[in-house]
């Protein structure tokens, strides 16, 4: 019989804390899209989506330009 593990609750930060983390991720990634290297229209992407229990933690975030970000979500 398989054991079903309970989902661990995701970490969702308040607006101010998320804004600080957002900037921290941009700085960590050198203000560049981590796919194409673009330095304009940057956004922060959750590698494991919030809807799939991905948390607001630095290890789950990556800097992408708007075009690469849109492409990631079309997959």
N, C-alpha and C positions, 0 to 999 in steps of 0.2 A: 504494500500500500504506500502511495506517495504522500509525503508530508507537504502541506501547503504552507509556505512561509508568508507571514504577514508583511505587507508593504511597510517599509520604513517611511515615516513622514518626511516630506521634502522640506527643505529650508527655504522659506520665502521671506525675504527681507522687507522691511518697511521702506518707503520711498527714499528717505534721506540716506539710509545705509546702502540701498541698491545703487543710488547715484554715485556714492563713494566707491563702491566695488566696480561699477561700470568704468569709472576713470582709471582705477587701478589696473583693470584688464587692458585698457587702451595703452596705458604706459608700459605695462609688461610686454605687450606685443609690438612696442616701438611705433605706435600710431600707424600701423600698416595692416592691410588685409592679409591674413595668414594664408590665403589661397593664391591671390594674384599680385600682391605687393602694392596695390593702389593705396594712396594716402588720402583719398577724398570720399565723402559720403560714408563714413565709417559707422558701423553698428556692432553691437555685441550680441552674439548668438549663443544660445544654450545648446551644447552638444547633445545632452539628453534633455529632451523637451520638458518643459514644466508639466505639460499634459500627460507625460509618461513618468512622472515623479522625479524629474530632474530638478535639482535644487539651485538656489542662487548662491553658488560657491565658486571661488576662483577656478578650481580645476574643471568645472563644467562650462566655462565660458571661453569664447574665442572671438577675436576681432575679425570682422568681415566687412567688405564694402557692400553697399546696397545691392549691387548686381549679383555678387557671389552669394549674399544672404538669401536673395530671392531664389536663386538657382538651388540652394540647399533645401529650401522648403518645397520645391517642385519635384524633388526626387521621389 
